[in-house]
Amino acid sequence: MPAVSDAVKALTVARRQGMTIRVAGESGEGVITAGEMLTWALGRAGLWVSTFRTYPAEIKGGPCMFQVRFDRRPLDSPMGPADVLIAFNDEAVQLHQSAVRPGGVILYDRHADGSVPEGLRTDVTARSVPFGQVAVEQLQNRLTKNMVALGATYAAMDLPLDSAKQFVARRFAAKGEEVVSINIRALELGHALAREQLAGLGRLAELSEEEEQAAAEAASTGKRRMIISGNQALAIGAIAGGCRYYAGYPITPASDILEYMAAHLPSFGGVVVQTEDEMAALGSVLGASFGGVPAMTATSGPGLSLMVELIGLGVMSELPAVIVDVQRAGPSTGMPTKTEQGDLNLAVYGGHGDAPRVVMAPVSVRDCLDVGRRAFETAEAYQTPVIVLSELVLAQRTESLPVPSGRDILKRFKPRTTADSLDGAVNGAYRRYRRTEDGISLAAVPGNPAGLHVITGLEHDEYGHPSYEPDVHREMSLKRWHKLERLRREVESRPDGWVERFGPEQARIGLVGWGSTFGSAREAARMAEAMGIPVKGLWVKLLSPLPVQILQAFVDGLEAVIVPELNLSGQFAHYLQARGVRGPIVQLTKQEGLPFSPDEVLARIQEVASR
Amino acid sequence: MSVLETEVLPQLPQGVTLKPSDYKGIKPVWCPGCGDYAILNALVQVLARNRVDPSKLAIVSGIGCSGRFPAFVKSYGFHGVHGRVLPVATGLKLARPDLTVLAVGGDGDGLAIGMGHLPHAVRRNVDLTYLLFDNHIYGLTKGQPSPTTEVGHKTHASPFGVAEYPLNPLALALIAGATFVGRGFSSHTKHLADLIEQAIRHRGFSFVQIMTPCVTFNDMYKVWKEQAYEIGPDHDTSDFQAALHLATAAEGLPIGIFYQAEKPTYLDRLIAGVKESERLKEARRYDDEADAAGLDKLLERLQ
């Protein structure tokens, strides 16, 4: 294996300001594999990486795209103009060339007659390489087109081909020696083909000798990085937080969590079930939780709709449960492969009766790791369902992150109550729903002789016996609300980890939001600041109960509060107002199934600033 | 305790015994004469004679007259929502294989709203016992027809007579692959108690249909008493075809065990399929050293 520092040196030369590479083609042409290979190679060389992909809902056919952004400093978002576009066909050129910055590079598959794709931009460096022809004629395997193209890209960018070869060896190992070697040959052919005419096209700027050295050292002295997706991070966070039962029904874009748990939870002593539907998934999670075992399910919008009945049961029976909703676009089945922040209302309010529940939202892939763990901590501590609102763009985006140690992320809830600590629990005197100041009662689990009780979705008294008395319903409703009030107060007094802030304190323009919009917003704020417009931001990770005091303190004194969100109706902006946050709110909504680019947020900032 | 060696009926400490009445919880609220009283009595007899530890017993129910059952038994109980009894019971048993888990539900609860869950609970063969209280009517919602109500039966919701044909729950359970299928009748209480005991002792998913007349909306006492007979010793309970025949073609109302087979359970299969299954087997869920090492391994794979 070549020395890591050599690879890093080659990579970091010219990578000073970071780059964005977009691979585009037809689904089935190997776009995603090529993108993942770039991601892995760049991440392994010590660069920070963030990716974004779009793909059709169909298994074969339809355009797809994989974008890799990398830099020497941590990235907020994978979005932004591409420096290099690798187009596997003409349609990909037409669909994606507008995403290339002026002066950028487009590599496209050569036409047999030497013509150029229709409408090809002239303000970019466009070069044709016979990806397809080489794959078919020299390798007798058209499936290797993506590797030929990738080899050419490595040549254009002066990237060391060894990292790509390592990836191929690892990724295709299970498919046999022949598959590995033909893919490696494809890489080499593509690289050789393009080396002379394309070398250095992707170069941005030279590094100083000092910088080169620093980069090489950073990568070789154990600052290890991993490439991780939001779904993987949530699953690992959940396991670290104590999850030992998982049930789910397949649905895009949450299925990765089911698959990841199925592969890994049993070796932690946990059980995984693919259920017949989403009601069964959450029902079984509540059953496991009643047994004292922390449990989770993950779904997407349509599945969350079905689960609403069981969320009410979890709230009423006061059972901990973690429900991940990886949001996708639209009502009904909508757009399964597109992103949106449209489930806030459902998560916070969904269901009949007053059913207070906790709703959390991670802001980045890194944050998914923490939120996965924290969701279990919160569910157990407050004995209530916790809904985690993730999003397609967080779930499927990969980022390079420093590798934590297992011990560092391992943090478990306190186990539910044992016989000795049950309050006055002799001969059936145990009160599962004993009223306390903060609404939290001692919870016994089966096996505890002192804690026999029956839980029910019916309104009940302190013992769990069904009761329809007016006083009981009022008091028990208050009990359930009080738990959330306690959580809100706790978070407001110790907001560490529950909010993300950025920008200068004295800024007069603010950004407030939740979820994945964080990255683009923070980047937009940096761009605005560079233009002389100071902007500060506050992203809350706890949506229910909403930390209103923190939000109000942030908003107070601002001239404008821009609320970017990926839905048309402005669900979060309305929610803020409904919870009593008062201020000059300016909505910024988008409903295209795509995330914000930093430019889009910047445009609204400029507009507000020029008023 | 190993998952594989879970006790079927976890017992009280040596020397401790409880009377059947000691297993009763709060006073039942069923209509006087309801068949469900007899089911309750049959169950508490089974619990007493097996010295079952109430703290290791969990009864899960749905909604309806049967739904109140857990409150009437002194044990752990989960009175859930309509039709979801089997998912809840499945999660509880898989998470806590050391518990004896009983699922109880009615014909409306389990064969209408909950029907989608039945074949899947069956095919997982989780080691739990499902008692389906069948009175051929919706009792708690005051007499609407259920999926087992006879054709032509007139109710307020079917003033011209029920137009649908009834489901056959035993045949459904058999076809889905249940490893224990039986039928009892509340009026044959001793027989019912024995049947419930065998169902609980069976390792795998046990399906028991219990005929329990509703005196208020569908009084079938007379008809069922005339029709009911105990399945004779000549019936081979390992013969699937014979069981299906008995469930579909037999005259009258045969009661007893229709079919019984030994098959690996869901957990058996999971343990067999997982290379590092030691922790699953031992049901040793939390171990800081092992968990930290396991997490390191997951993180290693991402590099």
Boltz contact constraints between the chains, C-beta under 6 A:
constraints:
  - contact:
      token1: [A, 226]
      token2: [B, 302]
      max_distance: 6.0
  - contact:
      token1: [A, 226]
      token2: [B, 303]
      max_distance: 6.0
  - contact:
      token1: [A, 227]
      token2: [B, 302]
      max_distance: 6.0
  - contact:
      token1: [A, 228]
      token2: [B, 302]
      max_distance: 6.0
  - contact:
      token1: [A, 236]
      token2: [B, 298]
      max_distance: 6.0
  - contact:
      token1: [A, 240]
      token2: [B, 295]
      max_distance: 6.0
  - contact:
      token1: [A, 244]
      token2: [B, 285]
      max_distance: 6.0
  - contact:
      token1: [A, 245]
      token2: [B, 95]
      max_distance: 6.0
  - contact:
      token1: [A, 266]
      token2: [B, 274]
      max_distance: 6.0
  - contact:
      token1: [A, 266]
      token2: [B, 280]
      max_distance: 6.0
  - contact:
      token1: [A, 267]
      token2: [B, 276]
      max_distance: 6.0
  - contact:
      token1: [A, 268]
      token2: [B, 294]
      max_distance: 6.0
  - contact:
      token1: [A, 269]
      token2: [B, 279]
      max_distance: 6.0
  - contact:
      token1: [A, 269]
      token2: [B, 280]
      max_distance: 6.0
  - contact:
      token1: [A, 269]
      token2: [B, 284]
      max_distance: 6.0
  - contact:
      token1: [A, 269]
      token2: [B, 285]
      max_distance: 6.0
  - contact:
      token1: [A, 271]
      token2: [B, 94]
      max_distance: 6.0
  - contact:
      token1: [A, 276]
      token2: [B, 120]
      max_distance: 6.0
  - contact:
      token1: [A, 280]
      token2: [B, 87]
      max_distance: 6.0
  - contact:
      token1: [A, 280]
      token2: [B, 117]
      max_distance: 6.0
  - contact:
      token1: [A, 283]
      token2: [B, 84]
      max_distance: 6.0
  - contact:
      token1: [A, 283]
      token2: [B, 87]
      max_distance: 6.0
  - contact:
      token1: [A, 283]
      token2: [B, 88]
      max_distance: 6.0
  - contact:
      token1: [A, 284]
      token2: [B, 87]
      max_distance: 6.0
  - contact:
      token1: [A, 284]
      token2: [B, 90]
      max_distance: 6.0
  - contact:
      token1: [A, 284]
      token2: [B, 91]
      max_distance: 6.0
  - contact:
      token1: [A, 285]
      token2: [B, 91]
      max_distance: 6.0
  - contact:
      token1: [A, 286]
      token2: [B, 88]
      max_distance: 6.0
  - contact:
      token1: [A, 287]
      token2: [B, 88]
      max_distance: 6.0
  - contact:
      token1: [A, 287]
      token2: [B, 91]
      max_distance: 6.0
  - contact:
      token1: [A, 287]
      token2: [B, 92]
      max_distance: 6.0
  - contact:
      token1: [A, 288]
      token2: [B, 91]
      max_distance: 6.0
  - contact:
      token1: [A, 288]
      token2: [B, 95]
      max_distance: 6.0
  - contact:
      token1: [A, 290]
      token2: [B, 78]
      max_distance: 6.0
  - contact:
      token1: [A, 290]
      token2: [B, 92]
      max_distance: 6.0
  - contact:
      token1: [A, 291]
      token2: [B, 92]
      max_distance: 6.0
  - contact:
      token1: [A, 291]
      token2: [B, 95]
      max_distance: 6.0
  - contact:
      token1: [A, 291]
      token2: [B, 96]
      max_distance: 6.0
  - contact:
      token1: [A, 293]
      token2: [B, 95]
      max_distance: 6.0
  - contact:
      token1: [A, 309]
      token2: [B, 81]
      max_distance: 6.0
  - contact:
      token1: [A, 313]
      token2: [B, 81]
      max_distance: 6.0
  - contact:
      token1: [A, 403]
      token2: [B, 299]
      max_distance: 6.0
  - contact:
      token1: [A, 406]
      token2: [B, 292]
      max_distance: 6.0
  - contact:
      token1: [A, 406]
      token2: [B, 295]
      max_distance: 6.0
  - contact:
      token1: [A, 406]
      token2: [B, 296]
      max_distance: 6.0
  - contact:
      token1: [A, 407]
      token2: [B, 292]
      max_distance: 6.0
  - contact:
      token1: [A, 410]
      token2: [B, 291]
      max_distance: 6.0
  - contact:
      token1: [A, 410]
      token2: [B, 292]
      max_distance: 6.0
  - contact:
      token1: [A, 446]
      token2: [B, 58]
      max_distance: 6.0
  - contact:
      token1: [A, 446]
      token2: [B, 76]
      max_distance: 6.0
  - contact:
      token1: [A, 446]
      token2: [B, 99]
      max_distance: 6.0
  - contact:
      token1: [A, 447]
      token2: [B, 55]
      max_distance: 6.0
  - contact:
      token1: [A, 449]
      token2: [B, 55]
      max_distance: 6.0
  - contact:
      token1: [A, 454]
      token2: [B, 70]
      max_distance: 6.0
  - contact:
      token1: [A, 454]
      token2: [B, 71]
      max_distance: 6.0
  - contact:
      token1: [A, 454]
      token2: [B, 77]
      max_distance: 6.0
  - contact:
      token1: [A, 455]
      token2: [B, 78]
      max_distance: 6.0
  - contact:
      token1: [A, 456]
      token2: [B, 79]
      max_distance: 6.0
  - contact:
      token1: [A, 457]
      token2: [B, 80]
      max_distance: 6.0
  - contact:
      token1: [A, 457]
      token2: [B, 81]
      max_distance: 6.0
